[in-house]
Amino acid sequence: MKKLNGIPMLGLGTYPLQGDDVYNAVRMAIDLGYRHIDTAQMYGNEAGVGRAIKDCGVARHELFIVTKVDPGNVSPQRFAKTVKQSISDLGGPVDLLLIHWPPSDAEFDGALDRLLAELENGNTKTIGVSNFSIKMMRHAYAYTDGKIICNQVEFHPLLDQSRILAAASELGVVLEAYSPIARGAALKPEIIQRIAASHNRPPSEIVLRWITQQGVVAIPMTTKQQNAASNLRAVDFELSAEDMKAIGSLGTAGGRTINPSWMKGRWDPTV
């Protein structure tokens, strides 16, 4: 599978799976050929993901494992300690470590320093951010001397993310799309349905192909083998320029599905 900044273009998201559900989903995905698995401290499922990695029968160096530091753990007292626990739960260093949500102004650069420290001490091979606005992403990239390789953001046809995609591309930062089908809402528009019928493919493959064809990594979550296998097929065909434009026309600034109340007042994802 094609990689972007070393990240496999399609991966398995694991939120909000827990316990045996996340274990079984990860095992299933790896058996199908997935090599990119996304988790986070906030999800509370790193131990289950780690068990699946240990039991899957695929060499660890063939997998690409991503986790994210919880916003409550970015302080000097908690950052390294909680990353150590994540590494233990996941069975070893990760391939990509992200700051999950933008820290407060007081912690912002300090959190980036601590992220860099985890890179330097070998607990992660690469680093990135998540939910950073354009301004925040540019600052993080400059502050880390270009070591930030990705920004994981909500990205799907119903949300216009063209500005942040352009800004990331200028920096050489890859966007990773979480909630890529907008919890099912992105499958419903008539445009998606029509294009899916013309390609004889399910709407989910059309949406995921629209994302990946723009050079954006997608990490859909599913526990169903049929859907997981279908998602993998989203990278083996091309949409026409007309199809891409038609799907892109669905996006609006108000199409966001993830906008946590606890970030209100210190996070404006549009700037």
N, C-alpha and C positions, 0 to 999 in steps of 0.2 A: 504494500500500500504506500502511496505517496506520502512523504513527510514534509512538514512546513516548519522551518527552524528546528528540525529534528523531532517534531511532534507528529505522530501518525494522524492523518487527516480525519479519521473517524474513530471515536472511542465510545466507551460505555460510561454514562453517568450513573451514579449510585444513590443520589438523593431521591426519596427519603427512606430508602431500604435499610432494614435492620436485621441483625441476627442471621437466622437461616435463610431469610429472603435475600439478603445481600450476598451471602456465601454462594447460594445456588445460582444467582444471576451472574456473578463473576465467573464461576466455574463454567456455566453454560456459554457465556460470551467467549471465553478463552478457547473452549472446545470448538466453537464455530470459526475461530480465526482472529478474534479481536486481540490486539496486543496493547491497547491504550485503555487504562482504567483510571477513572477520576473519583476521588474521595475528598474528605475534608474533616478536620477536627469537629467542626460544627455539626456534621452529620451523625456523629456518634457511631460510625460503622467501620472505622479503620481496622479494628481487630477482626471483624468478619471478612473484610477484604483481604487482610493479611493471611488468614487461614486458607482462603481460596487460592491465593497466590502460592502458598506453600504446598497445597495438595494438587495443583493443576497439572503437574507433569511437564510444564514448559519451563525451560531454563530462565532464570530471573533476568539475565541480560537481554533476552528477547522481548521482554515486556517493558512498557513505558507507564510508570506509576506516578500519578499526580496527587498531591494533597495540599491543603490550604490551612494557614494559621488563623484560628478563630479571632475575631476582633477583640475578645476579652483577654487574649493571650499575647498581645503585641508589646506589653510592657517589659522593661528590663528584668523584672522579677520572674516573668512567666514564659517569655518567648523561647529561650533555649531549652528550658525544662519541658515544655509541652511538645516541642519538636522532637526531643529525645524520646518522649513517650510515643509519638506518632511513628518514629523510626522503629521502635521496638514492636509496636502493634503490626506494622507492615512488613516486618522481617528484614529490615535493612534500609540503607539509604534510598531515597526516592530519585526519580529522574527529573522532576520539576516540583519546586516548592513555591507556593503563591501566598501573598498576603490577601486574605479573603475579602475584606472590605476596607475602604480607605480609613486609616487611623485618624484620630483627632489631630488638629494642627500641632499641638504640643508633642505628640508622639510620632509625627509623620516621618521626619528624617531619621529619628532614632530607630523606628521600625525598619526602615530601609537598611540602616547600618547592621541591624541584627539579622536581616535576611541575607545580606552579603556575608556575614560571619558564618552562616550555615553553609553557604557555597564554599567558603574558604576551608571550612573544617571537614568537608567531604560528606555531609549529611544529605546533600542534594547535588545533582549534576548541573542543573540549571535553575534559574529563578524567574519569577514573574509576578504579576499582580492580578487582581480581580476586582471588577466593578469600579475601576478608576476612570474618572472623566478624562476628557482630552487633556485638559490642563494638568491634572494629576499624573497622567501617564507620561506626558512630556517631561515633567519634573523628575519623576522616578527614573526615567531612562537616562536623563542627563546626570542625575545624582549618582547613579550606579555605573557611570561611564559606559553605557550601552549594554550592560549585562542583562537587563530585562528583556526576555525573549517573547513574552506574550502578555495579553490582557484578556482575562476571561470575563465575558459580558453577556447579558441577555441579547440574543440575536435571532431574529426570525422574520418572515415576510411582513408581519403586521406592525413591526417597529422599525422606523427609519433610523438606521445606524450608519448611514452613508458617510457622515462627517467623521465619526470616530474611526471608521474603516480607512478613510483616506489619510487621516492623521497617523494611524498605526502603520500604514504602508510606507509613508514617508520616512518613518523611523526604522523600518525593517522589523517591526513588532508584529507578531501574528495575533489575530483575534481568535479566541475560542468561544464558540457559541453554546451557552447553556440555555435550557428551556427552548431548544431549537424548533419545536413544533407548537410552542406557546400553550402547552398543556392541552393540546388537541385543537385549539381554536384556529391554528394556521392551516388545518386540513380542510376546513369547511367552505372557504370562498369559492364561488363559481369558477373563477379564473384557475384556481388550483385543480379543481375537479375536471375542468375541460382539458387542461394540459396533461393531467394524469391519464385521462382516457385516450388522448392522442398518442401517448407513448406506451399505452397498455401497461401502466405501472401504477401502484397505489400512490395516493397523494403524499404519503410520508416520504417516499423516495424522491418525489419531485421537490418537496420542501428542502430535504437534506442536500439534494444535488444543487439547488439554487444557492444554498449556503456555501458548500464546499467549492463550487465552481468560481466563487469570488475569492478563493484563497483563504477561507475561514474554516478552522477546525470545528467539527460538530461532535457533541457528546450527549446523544439522546439516551434516556433511561428507559429500559424495558425489562420485564421479567419473562416475557413470552418468547419462546424460541423462534417462532415464525416471524415475529416482528424484528427480532435481533438479526436474523438472517437477511431479511428484506432490507434493513438499514445498511448492511454491508454492501448491498448491491447498488446503493445510491452513488457510488463513486465510479461505476463502470459504464456510464453513458454521458452524453452531452445534451444540454438544453440549448436551443437556438437563441440568438441575440434577441429575437422577438419575445420568446418565452421568458427570458431573464428580465426584460424590461416590463413585461406585463405583470409578472409576479412582484417585481420591485415597486410597482405602482400602488400596491396594497399598503405599503408602510406609511405610518404616521408618527408624529412625535408623541402622541398619546397612546401608543400601542403597547406600552410596558405592562408586564404582568407582575414583575418583582420590584417593589418599591417600599422597603421596610420602614415602618413608622419610627423605629429607633435611629434611623439615619436622617430623619427630617431635620432640616436646618443646617446640616453640615455636609450634605451631598447633593450636588446638582449635576446629574449625569449628562446634561446637555452642553456643558461648557468645557 
